[in-house]
Amino acid sequence: MKELKPVCRVAVVQAAPVMFDKAACLEKALALTAEAAQNGAELVVFPELFIPCYPYGMTFGFTVGHREEAGRRDWLLYYDNSLLVPGPETAQLAAAARENKVWLSIGVSERTLNTATLYNSNLIFSPEGELVSAHRKLKPTGAERVVWGDADQGYFPMADTPWGPMGSLICWESYMPLARVALYEKGVALYLSPNTNDNEEWQATIRHIAIEGHCYFINCDMFFTRDMYPAALQAQDEIARLPELTCRGGSCVVDPFGHYVTEPVWDREAIIYADLDMQKVPASRMEFDACGHYSRPDVLSLEIHE
């Protein structure tokens, strides 16, 4: 491994999006990025689909073999508030990374110029204001598949940071063993996980992955409540059935030995700061290096079609 900058100060932004409103989400993201930078952050991480939101609990009128016009109107609102990548909103995010001299990771709903398919994407910007990584979620989970398509590019991009390789898997992508191995093979030191998993089982998962990859696991979840959904949405009956605390958060940082650097934060918005000792990454791999000395490429190998 190359020589690493010894400490990374990370800010994990557990924040609520302004739901279905990309302009307001962007404004909030820019303000929180500046706040994190003012507190010394070098890496700022936002949750999955922070722009324009994760539409938890909504069906968009889809049932098997049937769809409803009201749901189509809600979907069109979500589509209209999704981002072109690159586009005017990503230019503002890039400028924020450059002006604040931070690495910036943020989850967005991405649309394209030539189709109406949406993608659940995670973007990483460098302190020079370059979009260095655009990762589309490989396989949307369950009913997410009626909103977002399978990734068709940007499978496992990595950012070459002063602290080592940095990559992301979105939410339940981290339950795909071969996807994790793809990151391990690229030497991931900072494993970013923008997600919407506010349950105890997920906490067991992230500690396992940190040990398995001997990397820092940056667990970034959202916090949002039922009353944050716009009143103009058609799906008010679905929204009414949601719990008042719709997504409780649980964001935290886990070190390469599986220990919490920061304990999970629940039921509120917060910026979670941590100073990461990057020497723990190579030190932790002394007796277990998943794709190095503890691998058997003569017996087991992964073929990635990038």
C-alpha positions as a Markdown table, in Angstrom:
| # | Residue | x | y | z |
|---|---|---|---|---|
| 1 | Met | 0.0 | 0.0 | 0.0 |
| 2 | Lys | 1.1 | 3.6 | -0.6 |
| 3 | Glu | 2.0 | 5.9 | 2.2 |
| 4 | Leu | -1.2 | 7.2 | 3.7 |
| 5 | Lys | -2.1 | 10.6 | 5.3 |
| 6 | Pro | -2.2 | 9.5 | 8.9 |
| 7 | Val | -5.6 | 11.0 | 10.0 |
| 8 | Cys | -8.8 | 11.6 | 8.2 |
| 9 | Arg | -11.4 | 13.8 | 9.8 |
| 10 | Val | -14.8 | 12.7 | 8.5 |
| 11 | Ala | -18.2 | 14.3 | 8.9 |
| 12 | Val | -21.1 | 11.9 | 8.6 |
| 13 | Val | -24.2 | 13.9 | 7.9 |
| 14 | Gln | -27.4 | 12.3 | 9.3 |
| 15 | Ala | -29.9 | 14.8 | 7.9 |
| 16 | Ala | -33.4 | 14.9 | 6.6 |
| 17 | Pro | -33.9 | 15.8 | 3.0 |
| 18 | Val | -36.5 | 18.4 | 2.0 |
| 19 | Met | -38.6 | 15.7 | 0.4 |
| 20 | Phe | -39.3 | 15.8 | -3.3 |
| 21 | Asp | -37.6 | 19.2 | -3.6 |
| 22 | Lys | -34.2 | 19.0 | -5.3 |
| 23 | Ala | -33.5 | 22.8 | -5.0 |
| 24 | Ala | -34.1 | 22.8 | -1.3 |
| 25 | Cys | -32.2 | 19.6 | -0.8 |
| 26 | Leu | -29.2 | 21.1 | -2.7 |
| 27 | Glu | -29.4 | 24.3 | -0.6 |
| 28 | Lys | -29.4 | 22.2 | 2.6 |
| 29 | Ala | -26.5 | 20.0 | 1.4 |
| 30 | Leu | -24.4 | 23.0 | 0.5 |
| 31 | Ala | -25.0 | 24.6 | 4.0 |
| 32 | Leu | -24.2 | 21.4 | 5.8 |
| 33 | Thr | -21.1 | 20.9 | 3.8 |
| 34 | Ala | -19.8 | 24.3 | 4.7 |
| 35 | Glu | -20.7 | 23.7 | 8.4 |
| 36 | Ala | -18.8 | 20.4 | 8.4 |
| 37 | Ala | -15.8 | 22.1 | 6.7 |
| 38 | Gln | -15.8 | 24.9 | 9.3 |
| 39 | Asn | -15.5 | 22.1 | 12.0 |
| 40 | Gly | -12.4 | 20.7 | 10.3 |
| 41 | Ala | -13.9 | 17.9 | 8.2 |
| 42 | Glu | -11.8 | 16.7 | 5.2 |
| 43 | Leu | -14.4 | 14.2 | 4.1 |
| 44 | Val | -18.2 | 14.9 | 4.2 |
| 45 | Val | -20.6 | 12.0 | 3.6 |
| 46 | Phe | -24.3 | 12.3 | 3.0 |
| 47 | Pro | -26.9 | 9.5 | 3.0 |
| 48 | Glu | -28.5 | 7.5 | 0.2 |
| 49 | Leu | -30.8 | 9.6 | -2.1 |
| 50 | Phe | -30.4 | 12.8 | -0.1 |
| 51 | Ile | -31.5 | 14.6 | -3.3 |
| 52 | Pro | -34.5 | 14.5 | -3.5 |
| 53 | Cys | -35.3 | 11.9 | -0.8 |
| 54 | Tyr | -35.9 | 8.2 | -0.2 |
| 55 | Pro | -39.7 | 7.8 | -0.8 |
| 56 | Tyr | -40.1 | 5.2 | 1.9 |
| 57 | Gly | -43.5 | 3.4 | 2.0 |
| 58 | Met | -44.7 | 4.7 | -1.4 |
| 59 | Thr | -45.8 | 2.3 | -4.1 |
| 60 | Phe | -46.4 | 4.9 | -6.9 |
| 61 | Gly | -49.6 | 3.1 | -7.7 |
| 62 | Phe | -47.9 | -0.2 | -8.8 |
| 63 | Thr | -49.4 | -3.6 | -8.0 |
| 64 | Val | -48.8 | -6.7 | -10.0 |
| 65 | Gly | -50.2 | -6.1 | -13.5 |
| 66 | His | -51.7 | -2.8 | -12.5 |
| 67 | Arg | -50.8 | 0.9 | -12.0 |
| 68 | Glu | -52.7 | 4.0 | -11.0 |
| 69 | Glu | -52.7 | 7.4 | -12.6 |
| 70 | Ala | -52.3 | 9.1 | -9.2 |
| 71 | Gly | -49.2 | 7.1 | -8.5 |
| 72 | Arg | -47.9 | 8.1 | -12.0 |
| 73 | Arg | -48.2 | 11.8 | -10.9 |
| 74 | Asp | -46.2 | 11.2 | -7.8 |
| 75 | Trp | -43.5 | 9.4 | -9.8 |
| 76 | Leu | -43.3 | 12.2 | -12.3 |
| 77 | Leu | -42.8 | 14.7 | -9.4 |
| 78 | Tyr | -39.9 | 12.5 | -8.2 |
| 79 | Tyr | -38.5 | 12.2 | -11.7 |
| 80 | Asp | -38.6 | 16.0 | -12.2 |
| 81 | Asn | -36.7 | 16.4 | -8.9 |
| 82 | Ser | -34.0 | 13.9 | -9.9 |
| 83 | Leu | -30.6 | 15.1 | -11.1 |
| 84 | Leu | -28.7 | 15.0 | -14.4 |
| 85 | Val | -25.2 | 13.8 | -13.8 |
| 86 | Pro | -23.3 | 15.9 | -14.7 |
| 87 | Gly | -25.8 | 18.8 | -14.6 |
| 88 | Pro | -26.3 | 22.2 | -12.9 |
| 89 | Glu | -26.8 | 20.7 | -9.4 |
| 90 | Thr | -23.6 | 18.6 | -9.6 |
| 91 | Ala | -21.7 | 21.7 | -10.7 |
| 92 | Gln | -22.8 | 23.4 | -7.5 |
| 93 | Leu | -21.8 | 20.4 | -5.4 |
| 94 | Ala | -18.4 | 20.3 | -7.2 |
| 95 | Ala | -18.0 | 24.0 | -6.4 |
| 96 | Ala | -18.9 | 23.4 | -2.8 |
| 97 | Ala | -16.2 | 20.6 | -2.5 |
| 98 | Arg | -13.7 | 23.0 | -4.1 |
| 99 | Glu | -14.5 | 26.0 | -2.0 |
| 100 | Asn | -14.6 | 24.1 | 1.2 |
| 101 | Lys | -11.5 | 21.9 | 0.3 |
| 102 | Val | -13.3 | 18.7 | 1.1 |
| 103 | Trp | -14.0 | 15.3 | -0.4 |
| 104 | Leu | -17.8 | 15.2 | -0.7 |
| 105 | Ser | -20.0 | 12.1 | -1.1 |
| 106 | Ile | -23.7 | 12.4 | -1.6 |
| 107 | Gly | -26.6 | 10.1 | -2.7 |
| 108 | Val | -28.9 | 11.3 | -5.5 |
| 109 | Ser | -31.6 | 10.1 | -7.7 |
| 110 | Glu | -30.1 | 10.3 | -11.2 |
| 111 | Arg | -31.8 | 10.7 | -14.5 |
| 112 | Thr | -30.3 | 10.8 | -17.9 |
| 113 | Leu | -30.7 | 12.9 | -21.1 |
| 114 | Asn | -31.7 | 10.1 | -23.3 |
| 115 | Thr | -34.1 | 7.9 | -21.3 |
| 116 | Ala | -36.6 | 8.3 | -18.5 |
| 117 | Thr | -35.0 | 5.6 | -16.3 |
| 118 | Leu | -33.8 | 6.7 | -12.9 |
| 119 | Tyr | -30.8 | 5.4 | -11.0 |
| 120 | Asn | -30.0 | 5.4 | -7.3 |
| 121 | Ser | -26.5 | 6.9 | -7.5 |
| 122 | Asn | -23.7 | 8.0 | -5.2 |
| 123 | Leu | -21.4 | 10.8 | -6.2 |
| 124 | Ile | -18.0 | 11.6 | -4.9 |
| 125 | Phe | -16.3 | 15.0 | -5.6 |
| 126 | Ser | -12.6 | 15.8 | -4.9 |
| 127 | Pro | -11.4 | 19.0 | -3.2 |
| 128 | Glu | -10.4 | 20.2 | -6.6 |
| 129 | Gly | -14.1 | 20.1 | -7.6 |
| 130 | Glu | -13.9 | 17.1 | -9.9 |
| 131 | Leu | -16.6 | 14.4 | -10.0 |
| 132 | Val | -14.3 | 11.5 | -9.5 |
| 133 | Ser | -16.8 | 8.7 | -8.8 |
| 134 | Ala | -20.4 | 8.1 | -9.9 |
| 135 | His | -21.7 | 4.8 | -8.7 |
| 136 | Arg | -25.1 | 3.5 | -9.6 |
| 137 | Lys | -26.8 | 0.9 | -7.4 |
| 138 | Leu | -26.3 | -2.5 | -9.0 |
| 139 | Lys | -29.7 | -3.9 | -8.0 |
| 140 | Pro | -32.4 | -1.9 | -6.4 |
| 141 | Thr | -33.9 | -3.7 | -3.5 |
| 142 | Gly | -37.4 | -5.2 | -3.7 |
| 143 | Ala | -40.1 | -2.7 | -4.7 |
| 144 | Glu | -37.3 | -0.1 | -5.4 |
| 145 | Arg | -37.2 | -1.7 | -8.8 |
| 146 | Val | -40.3 | 0.1 | -9.9 |
| 147 | Val | -38.6 | 3.4 | -9.3 |
| 148 | Trp | -34.9 | 2.9 | -10.2 |
| 149 | Gly | -33.2 | 0.7 | -12.9 |
| 150 | Asp | -30.2 | -1.6 | -12.5 |
| 151 | Ala | -26.8 | 0.1 | -12.9 |
| 152 | Asp | -25.5 | 0.0 | -16.5 |
| 153 | Gln | -22.2 | 1.8 | -15.8 |
| 154 | Gly | -20.2 | 3.0 | -12.8 |
| 155 | Tyr | -20.2 | -0.4 | -11.1 |
| 156 | Phe | -17.2 | -0.1 | -8.7 |
| 157 | Pro | -15.5 | 3.3 | -9.2 |
| 158 | Met | -12.8 | 4.1 | -6.6 |
| 159 | Ala | -11.5 | 7.5 | -5.5 |
| 160 | Asp | -7.8 | 7.8 | -4.9 |
| 161 | Thr | -7.6 | 9.8 | -1.7 |
| 162 | Pro | -4.7 | 10.8 | 0.6 |
| 163 | Trp | -6.0 | 8.1 | 3.0 |
| 164 | Gly | -6.1 | 5.3 | 0.5 |
| 165 | Pro | -8.8 | 4.0 | -2.0 |
| 166 | Met | -12.3 | 5.1 | -1.2 |
| 167 | Gly | -15.4 | 3.5 | -2.7 |
| 168 | Ser | -19.1 | 3.1 | -2.0 |
| 169 | Leu | -21.8 | 0.5 | -2.0 |
| 170 | Ile | -25.4 | 1.7 | -1.5 |
| 171 | Cys | -27.6 | 0.2 | 1.2 |
| 172 | Trp | -28.3 | -3.5 | 0.6 |
| 173 | Glu | -25.5 | -3.7 | -2.1 |
| 174 | Ser | -23.4 | -4.5 | 0.9 |
| 175 | Tyr | -25.3 | -7.8 | 1.3 |
| 176 | Met | -23.9 | -8.8 | -2.1 |
| 177 | Pro | -20.8 | -10.8 | -1.2 |
| 178 | Leu | -19.1 | -10.5 | -4.6 |
| 179 | Ala | -19.8 | -6.7 | -4.7 |
| 180 | Arg | -17.9 | -6.4 | -1.4 |
| 181 | Val | -15.0 | -8.5 | -2.8 |
| 182 | Ala | -14.9 | -6.1 | -5.8 |
| 183 | Leu | -14.1 | -3.3 | -3.3 |
| 184 | Tyr | -11.6 | -5.4 | -1.3 |
| 185 | Glu | -9.8 | -6.3 | -4.5 |
| 186 | Lys | -9.3 | -2.6 | -5.1 |
| 187 | Gly | -7.8 | -2.1 | -1.7 |
| 188 | Val | -10.7 | -0.1 | -0.2 |
| 189 | Ala | -9.6 | 1.8 | 3.0 |
| 190 | Leu | -12.7 | 4.0 | 3.3 |
| 191 | Tyr | -15.9 | 2.0 | 2.6 |
| 192 | Leu | -18.8 | 4.5 | 2.3 |
| 193 | Ser | -22.3 | 3.2 | 2.9 |
| 194 | Pro | -25.0 | 5.7 | 2.1 |
| 195 | Asn | -28.2 | 3.8 | 3.1 |
| 196 | Thr | -31.7 | 3.7 | 4.7 |
| 197 | Asn | -31.2 | 0.9 | 7.2 |
| 198 | Asp | -32.3 | 1.9 | 10.7 |
| 199 | Asn | -32.4 | -1.5 | 12.3 |
| 200 | Glu | -30.3 | -3.5 | 14.7 |
| 201 | Glu | -29.5 | -6.2 | 12.2 |
| 202 | Trp | -27.7 | -3.6 | 10.0 |
| 203 | Gln | -25.4 | -2.7 | 12.9 |
| 204 | Ala | -24.3 | -6.3 | 13.0 |
| 205 | Thr | -23.7 | -6.3 | 9.2 |
| 206 | Ile | -21.5 | -3.2 | 9.2 |
| 207 | Arg | -19.3 | -4.4 | 12.0 |
| 208 | His | -18.8 | -7.7 | 10.1 |
| 209 | Ile | -17.9 | -5.9 | 6.9 |
| 210 | Ala | -15.4 | -3.6 | 8.7 |
| 211 | Ile | -13.6 | -6.7 | 10.0 |
| 212 | Glu | -13.9 | -8.7 | 6.7 |
| 213 | Gly | -12.4 | -5.9 | 4.7 |
| 214 | His | -10.2 | -4.4 | 7.4 |
| 215 | Cys | -11.3 | -1.0 | 6.4 |
| 216 | Tyr | -13.2 | 1.9 | 7.9 |
| 217 | Phe | -17.0 | 1.5 | 7.4 |
| 218 | Ile | -18.7 | 4.9 | 7.1 |
| 219 | Asn | -22.4 | 4.2 | 7.9 |
| 220 | Cys | -24.5 | 7.2 | 6.7 |
| 221 | Asp | -28.3 | 6.9 | 7.2 |
| 222 | Met | -31.1 | 9.4 | 7.0 |
| 223 | Phe | -33.4 | 10.8 | 9.7 |
| 224 | Phe | -36.9 | 11.8 | 8.6 |
| 225 | Thr | -40.4 | 11.8 | 9.9 |
| 226 | Arg | -43.9 | 11.2 | 8.4 |
| 227 | Asp | -44.9 | 14.8 | 8.6 |
| 228 | Met | -42.0 | 15.7 | 6.2 |
| 229 | Tyr | -43.8 | 14.2 | 3.2 |
| 230 | Pro | -45.3 | 16.9 | 1.0 |
| 231 | Ala | -49.1 | 17.4 | 1.5 |
| 232 | Ala | -49.5 | 17.7 | -2.3 |
| 233 | Leu | -48.6 | 14.0 | -2.8 |
| 234 | Gln | -51.3 | 11.7 | -4.1 |
| 235 | Ala | -50.4 | 8.8 | -1.8 |
| 236 | Gln | -51.6 | 10.3 | 1.4 |
| 237 | Asp | -53.2 | 7.0 | 2.5 |
| 238 | Glu | -49.9 | 5.2 | 2.2 |
| 239 | Ile | -48.1 | 8.0 | 4.1 |
| 240 | Ala | -50.6 | 8.0 | 6.9 |
| 241 | Arg | -49.8 | 4.3 | 7.6 |
| 242 | Leu | -46.1 | 5.1 | 8.2 |
| 243 | Pro | -44.6 | 5.3 | 11.7 |
| 244 | Glu | -44.2 | 8.9 | 12.9 |
| 245 | Leu | -40.4 | 8.3 | 13.1 |
| 246 | Thr | -40.2 | 7.0 | 9.5 |
| 247 | Cys | -36.4 | 6.6 | 9.4 |
| 248 | Arg | -34.5 | 6.7 | 12.7 |
| 249 | Gly | -30.9 | 7.0 | 11.4 |
| 250 | Gly | -28.2 | 5.0 | 13.2 |
| 251 | Ser | -25.3 | 6.6 | 11.4 |
| 252 | Cys | -21.9 | 5.7 | 12.8 |
| 253 | Val | -18.3 | 4.9 | 12.0 |
| 254 | Val | -16.7 | 1.4 | 12.5 |
| 255 | Asp | -12.9 | 0.8 | 12.5 |
| 256 | Pro | -11.0 | -2.0 | 10.8 |
| 257 | Phe | -11.2 | -4.2 | 13.9 |
| 258 | Gly | -15.0 | -3.9 | 14.0 |
| 259 | His | -15.2 | -1.4 | 16.9 |
| 260 | Tyr | -17.4 | 1.7 | 16.9 |
| 261 | Val | -15.3 | 4.8 | 16.5 |
| 262 | Thr | -18.6 | 6.7 | 17.0 |
| 263 | Glu | -21.7 | 5.0 | 18.5 |
| 264 | Pro | -24.9 | 5.0 | 16.3 |
| 265 | Val | -27.0 | 8.2 | 16.6 |
| 266 | Trp | -30.7 | 7.7 | 16.6 |
| 267 | Asp | -33.9 | 9.8 | 16.2 |
| 268 | Arg | -32.4 | 13.1 | 15.3 |
| 269 | Glu | -30.4 | 15.0 | 12.7 |
| 270 | Ala | -26.7 | 15.3 | 13.5 |
| 271 | Ile | -23.3 | 15.8 | 11.9 |
| 272 | Ile | -21.1 | 13.1 | 13.4 |
| 273 | Tyr | -17.4 | 13.8 | 13.4 |
| 274 | Ala | -14.6 | 11.3 | 13.8 |
| 275 | Asp | -10.8 | 11.5 | 13.4 |
| 276 | Leu | -9.7 | 8.2 | 11.7 |
| 277 | Asp | -6.3 | 6.7 | 12.4 |
| 278 | Met | -5.5 | 5.5 | 8.9 |
| 279 | Gln | -2.6 | 3.4 | 10.1 |
| 280 | Lys | -5.1 | 1.0 | 11.5 |
| 281 | Val | -6.0 | -0.2 | 8.0 |
| 282 | Pro | -2.6 | -1.8 | 7.1 |
| 283 | Ala | -2.0 | -2.8 | 10.7 |
| 284 | Ser | -5.3 | -4.7 | 10.8 |
| 285 | Arg | -4.4 | -6.7 | 7.7 |
| 286 | Met | -1.3 | -8.3 | 9.3 |
| 287 | Glu | -3.1 | -11.6 | 9.9 |
| 288 | Phe | -6.0 | -11.2 | 7.5 |
| 289 | Asp | -5.9 | -9.5 | 4.1 |
| 290 | Ala | -9.0 | -10.6 | 2.2 |
| 291 | Cys | -7.5 | -10.2 | -1.3 |
| 292 | Gly | -3.9 | -10.5 | -0.3 |
| 293 | His | -2.1 | -13.1 | 1.7 |
| 294 | Tyr | -5.4 | -14.6 | 3.0 |
| 295 | Ser | -6.7 | -15.3 | -0.5 |
| 296 | Arg | -6.4 | -18.3 | -2.7 |
| 297 | Pro | -6.7 | -17.0 | -6.3 |
| 298 | Asp | -5.7 | -20.5 | -7.6 |
| 299 | Val | -9.0 | -21.8 | -6.0 |
| 300 | Leu | -11.3 | -18.8 | -5.9 |
| 301 | Ser | -11.4 | -15.8 | -8.2 |
| 302 | Leu | -13.8 | -13.0 | -9.0 |
| 303 | Glu | -14.4 | -11.8 | -12.6 |
| 304 | Ile | -15.8 | -8.2 | -12.9 |
| 305 | His | -17.3 | -7.0 | -16.1 |
| 306 | Glu | -16.5 | -3.3 | -16.0 |
